[in-house]
């Protein structure tokens, strides 16, 4: 998949840095610079000169491209040794070599020590691969061997830093030379203590967390700031899980304030978020490095979470953290996986609404349940136990990479999946994108109309009647999702732009936007006809028995004033009869909004779409 950023190849840097501890291997091999930019891939094999070993790192977003390169390299240089590693290399390698006969070796899990051991063995005239750790290989007779895992780096990881040694400097210069903002993957530890069945990070192993030294990490922060990298992408499974992580965040923030770099910081935060995660989120938001904090819930159903071995924190703690973030002006976001085993249509809808009740109004990201090759969920036994039905789809249009997506199981039909997807899109487009957020919060808080009844009514009315501003995009989205389930030509994330009628409409709004998600399509369609939408919404609420008194009319005016169409550029100044900002700022107070003249100025948001 093509990116607008230059992601520096940390995997290559780690492998190369480890060889600093094996000087004889550096004498025996000359390691070339990595191929990692789109401009390099097409001519990668042509640029090789008498190669000995070709290695690739594979994951879901590049596996097929990497295999294509391996095949081309073997055809051009039959004597080359090809090694594949990375999370996408299957733990069960029995059929891999039949499907990809041009690959000679697989390295499973962590690669530094096994890769060095393989390089050393290849120097022998008659190498013996049987004792090499974490290796899969096929012998001369065609038999496949899978050696036991081993040679993991110790609890205190003491290897040279690929950043501080300057090994990645040429890659950064190359990325900048092609006009890419530099994104630096950065890790403070390795391992994950959790065993979520949908994930291949900890999965069945529940691996212990191993750490780099604090001294090294603080030196790397200074290095990355001095290099003026655009963003740091933390590669930890659970940033914030260790007490020292707060000091690392403070160091980043100090350098951002002093020098302006790095501009952004992104991480997968600790699964069971704590006050420390809140403190880190506040630090990064205050520094301007992040404007949102992720409280990853994955599902609002306790039963579904139990079946995927996902131990979430208590609801009360989520609610407390969401309130804390709101008080300091940081959006509390969450992530939901659509299609987890033992999820039902009702539990999914109830779970989404429970997240709103907790106070997560920034954004609820709904992701499809994708099968990862080394996750427990992808095993035959797990698939059979939950009657998982999947489809394979390209990620984007004309993309060779494919995702396997769960679309039905023992408690969810394909029709349920479509409805759940549309309900998620309804909340994302209307509540999270700010079209009905304040109205929904007021109705819930005053006991007039709960979130679930409010948003289910809007979706069900759109589906049942087909009438109204919101019905138009929802019905088109439903048709697209049904086509996605049946037609392999419809891509995963690129669903909207694969449809000529939908693509033409949205490209008129933002011509250079590379991907449109379904909820964005629904939002864009509604905000292009806001006055009619709010007129219809008033009638809907009256039909549900809501009294549109003077306070509600004032709230409608406030809600409408906060919404800017894509083409709106100027601000607006308005006077309201109630202190709505104060009311929504403190959701714990029991009294209604204070009845007092409140002038407000509204400015268009800098970011209209994610």
Secondary structure, 3 states (H helix, E strand, C coil): CCCCEEECCHHHHHHHHHHHHCHHHHHHCCCCCCCCCHHHHCCCCCCCCCCCEEEEECCCCCHHHHHHHHHHHHHHCCCCEEEEECCCCCCCCCCHHHHCCCCCEEECCCCHHHHHHHHHHHCCCCCCCCCCCCEEEECCCCCEEECCCCCCCCCEECCCCCCCCCCCHHHHHHHHHCCCEEEEEECCEECCCCCCCCCCCCCCCCCCCEEECHHHHHHHHHHHHHCCCCEEEECCCCECCCCCHHHHHHHHHHHHHHHCCCCEEECCECCCCCHHHHHHHHHHHHCCCCCEEECCCECCCHHHHHHCCCCCCCHHHHHHHHHHHHHCCCEEEEEEEECCCCCCHHHHHHHHHHHHHHCCCCEEEEEECECCCCCHHHCHHHHHHCCCEEEEEECCCCCCCEEEEEEEECCECHHHHHHHHHHHHHHHHHHHCCCCHHHHHHHHHCCCCCHHHHHHHHHHHHHHHCCCHHHHHHHHHHHHHHHHHHCCCCCCCCCHHHCHHHHHHHHHHCCCCCCCCHHHHHHHHHHCCHHHHHHHHHHHHHHCCCCCCHHHHHHHHHHHHHCCCCCCCCCEEEEECCCHHHHHHCCCCCCCCCCCCEEEEECCCCCCCC
